[in-house]
Amino acid sequence: MRYILSIIILSGLMVPTLCAQQSAQLSVIKDNSIVIYPGEEKINAGKQNQIRIKGNQHLVALSFDTAPLKGKKVKSATLICYQGDKKIDHVTISTIQSDWDEYKSCALTSGMQDKSGWGEEGSRFPSVTDGNSFSLVCQSPSEIKNGAYHWQVAPDLINACALGASYGLAIHESSADYSRNPTIFSREEKKKEPYLMVTFADEEPPPGKPEIIKVSDNGDPDSVRLVIKAPSQGFAYEVKVNGKDLPRWNIPFVDPVTTQLIPIRDMDLKPGEPLDISISTISRTGAKTAPLTTTATFPKFEKIPAAKMPKPARSAATAPILGIIPLEDKCDASGKPVGDVPDGYLKGNEVFDGETIHLAAARGEVVGFQALVTGKDRITVKCEIPDIRTEMYQALYVETPNGKIPDPLVPFKELQLSENIPTPICVDVHVPFEFSKQSVKGNLSLSNGVNIPIELKIRDFAIPMEASFACEMNSYGLPDSVKSYYQLQEIAYDHRAYCNILPYSHNTAAPGARKCNMDMVKADGKRMNEKLFNDIKPGARHIWWDDFTEVFGPYLSGQHFKNAARGPIPAPGFYLPFHESWPLNVRGFFDGNPDAYEAFKKSPMYVRTYMDAIRDFIKDAKVAGWIRTGFQIYLNNKGKLDDLKLSPWVLDEPSSFWDYRALAYYSDLTRQSNVGENPLPIKFRIDISRPEFERGQLYKKADLWVVNLEAFKNYHRVLFDRVERTGEEIWTYGSSNNVEDSNHFIQAWLLESYLGGAKGIVPWQTIARGKGAMEKGDQLAIFLLLEEAGQEPAVHHSMRLKAFRRAQQDIEYLELLRKKLNLSPGQLSAFVNSYIMLGGELVKKSDDDAGTLKFGYVSPENFRRMRESAADLITNAK
């Protein structure tokens, strides 16, 4: 037996003694503080004596000499790091799944690859740690002894490093308090270097062989998956493709007796190249099974031929009107188009040839145009197309940094024209789903004698009644009246969208606070009984749902729309009132522990009441028949642990470890309340701007992730690797374009999200209240709600809502095309990209801003050509 020299302290004397080698001290060989803070991502701290560990802004990377662990299984491990400035209370420790260079690595590169990135080209450090890219993760409270942190590390993290299945440890502070700068000493500070103390376990059982099920792909280069059934014994895998090691960030650890998918990617494989794939299982001590092998062929990516669609025809004749343009375009008060359009666009574009209005629509589609009219007269306007519903609105000019731009839409009976400022008239043309004609003619007539013919072509297919891609118009605080609420939903319905309005505020946490806003004026003139709705005692098993059912029932079931164009569609998305302070205020039961799983153990009645309230709602919902409604439970509050007026956690856009863990806790309570043979389809929703930092807490906890645009771009693979493993639905959230910017930015946002795998989008705020947005451009005013005492409430909408609808309908075209030709995601993206230059730049006003996508060049003609080509393939492709 080998022995090592250790030191024990006895009666103040240091005495050398020999002991059996059941432990080892591992020296650090690399360390660095990886800076995630915007603008500082290229900083390398590999030579600094102290390195910072600070929330989500500074993560520390460490690597150790694991030679003493060869052939051994780790039983326990303690990471010792000498404390520098400030104190750290708790950390997440995880493996790093990409090798890295101490002096070249930073947030944007490992320093070990030809191209920037950590693993995947362009990826960032968090992509290969914190539970991402199959990294292992554990949590550790701080114990300080003799000026050093002692953090317990899960043994398998060290086993992974010893086997070469990982490349070190990442240390991530659990707090998100950025008012101080905690540090530890690095290996450059002699006698204060970090090190690991490990003990060894008994022998490891021999590893078992996996079962190769198949190699699958959908035709895209990144879609190849080795599908296996994991063995009952084993720890890691070794995978080789054509004799080369598959990168570690693509290889999971053994999850016994489950089906596992191993991505075959990032290996510079060529289309059509034969693949010889081998896989072995490795035990924690390094024992390895004989490799199992299989063969496949790397997919040949085939693009759809992009048809060259002819340009719209132009007539030699010219109608006596300033111009007619698509609904998604706009001109300022001088008649100058906003955005990139060719010369002569006002009288030569996809809807107008200078003489005739030309429209093309699928059955069930809404199309339209915008007439720009000048003159001296006061006029009336008619748009008549046989058997077709049309609606007309005047677009009002509002002040913007770029002058007066039209945005709010209002109905009209007469219009007073101006010789100098064009009056925009927006016309919606609703084609019925059951419409049988192939074409129809109509007329736009002005009482001043101007008559312009309309030719409407009906395509030989219909778009679906229910939207395949969600356009959720988010807002906060219900209107004053039920009538206004339904006016909002009716406008949204006609634009293939819906309004989802959160019924509570950030200030619901403290005992006695208003928990849920449910006091709209009903049709009978009485207000909903908010007091009775919120008067819930600890231990209550039933909630007073009467007003809720009366007011929202027709919308939730879809019966409010039973005679509307798309039929009785149940509410696609609806915020339920459940959150950490409804049915009971959280601060009345929270014991101060930041860990939500521990914070209510002394108050079981809080938990029981939350779960019983959900069960009570589920029972009533099933009785009412709301079994297809898109119910969401969403915790929106942004709190602070020591502010008694607020939630203890930041639950909307979580930041600290404890925030993510609290969301996991409420998800568990929600799911445990909705069990049985036929659970109600309630989605536990998380709005998240930092998905890369969830640290393993949200694994299988959410049904819907609404992700900000920045994270969707920077951590796209992280998100969709998760979707592949756990099935969450991904939407993106951001802000609508500014009024002075092109409305085509909205179309590009939706297309980019859809092609990236998202199933919906959420502009974070869409309802402006009061008259301000009728006079001054408001980025958030997609709907304008006017509710003044003594006056009938009115709801108007923005021209930008037309762009949301146009994009949603374009996505329906693409979905029909995808299904007809069985296209892969890559093929569909290539088809769109052959017409439209996507890849917008995210513009943020502050670090907390949701962000707005701006695109360098998005031409309305390019959208038209994509749409026409898709329609042609849907109709004619075999």
Secondary structure, DSSP 8 states (H G I E B T S, - for coil): --EEEEEEEETTEEEEEEEES-EEEEEEEEEEEEE-STT-TT---TT-SEEE-BTTTEEEEEEE--GGGTT--EEEEEEEEEB-SS---EEEEEE--S---TTT-BTTB-SSSSSSBSSSBT--GGGGSTTGGG--EEEEE-EEETTEEEEEE-HHHHHHHHHTSS--EEEEES---TTS--EEE-TTSTT---EEEEEE-S--------EEEEEE--SSGGG-EEEEE--SS-SEEEEEETTEE--GGG-----TTSEEEEE--SS---TT-EEEEEEEEE-TT--B---EEEEEE------------------SS--SSSEEE-TT--B-TTS-BSSS--TTGGGSBTTB-SS-EEEEEEET-EEEEEEEE-SS-EE-EEEE-TT-EEEEEEEEEEEETTEEEEEEEE--S-EE--SSS-EEEEEEEE--TT---SEEEEEEEETTS-EEEEEEEEEEEE--SS-SSEEEEEEES--SBHHHHHHHHHHHHHTT-EEEEE---S---STTS-------B-TTS-B--HHHHH---TT------HHHHHHHHHHHHSGGGTTSTT-----S-EE-S-BTTBSS-GGGT--S-S-HHHHTTT-HHHHHHHHHHHHHHHHHHHHHT-SS--EEEE---B--TT-TTS-SSB-SS--SHHHHHHHHHHHHHHHHHS-SSS---EEEEEEES-GGG-TTTTTTT-SEEEEEHHHHHHTHHHHHHHHHHH--EEEEEE----TTS-THHHHHHHHHHHHTT-SEEEES--EEESSGGGTB--TT-SEEEE--TTS--EEEEETHHHHHHHHHHHHHHHHHHHHHHT--HHHHHHHHHTT-----EEE-SSTT---EEE-S---HHHHHHHHHHHHHHHHH--
